[in-house]
Amino acid sequence: MKALLFRVPTVDDRSFRVQIDNDKHFYQRLHFHPEFQLTLIKEGTGTLVVGDRIDRFQPYDLLLLGANVPHVMLNDTDYFQPNSKRHVMAYSFFFKESMLGDIFIKSPELMHIAELLKEASHGVRIRFTGPTPLTRKLEKINEQRPFEQLLILLSILDTITLTPECERLSGTSYKNPNKPVDHQRLENVFNFILTNYADVITLDDIANVANLTPHAFCRFLRTHTRKTFSQLLNEVRVEHACRLLKDSAQSISQIAFACGYANLSNFNRQFKQVTGMAPRDYLKKAN
């Protein structure tokens, strides 16, 4: 796989781009681009990777990603089944920081948005539980004039700064793209783990995927994700376990084995380490 510097199509007479995704699934490769990205997910579920964060995405997640932040929204496997009726929809703004110019530096009324854009180098998210006046504006974005679209963009950025539930996603800040070979290795590693998380994966196995020695791979992974291999693998397994706890009728022990854990006690321990609660408590909260 090649390094994934994604080229966002531009419009000659616009300083930003509005995009509506309405398809069978989202773009499925880890990528980055020099534009900021503000995205409202209207429909679609799956695994979200932003920098070193692995989590679920769901309808009415609002994401703000800074320039060159590696990210991907990997849809669940049922989106790719023959005759699947699942589909995705999202509304996005793509814009460069230069579009905003010195106005954010010189205007005290807008400094809070300037600070938000700095925070976006980690990726930020707000999880709405359903439609809001803000999300309804985004759903009608194509009906607006470019000036009105720009006002909506600024209004959303302002709302994010005022929302206590706004969360930082990645522990690592991204400002400049890494070497292309690093992106290729990261994508290969993520794809392998996300495909084979239910199986036994050894350090030698994953080091071979990255074409590195085990020692070099551990150093590489720590540098780019601030995680060990076991931490990364556990986060992926627990993320899938969370989905099964909410969406399936399987028992906790069945889910543990389906997600690659050989015994229930280890699953309980790892699950609590990642989520801060036991699987049974998570299930009660989800219900």
Beta strands, then each sheet from edge to edge (+ up, - down):
strand 1: 16-23
strand 2: 36-43
strand 3: 46-50
strand 4: 53-57
strand 5: 61-65
strand 6: 71-75
strand 7: 88-95
strand 8: 124-127
strand 9: 167-168
sheet 1: 1+ 7- 2+ 5- 8+ 9-
sheet 2: 4+ 3- 6+
end
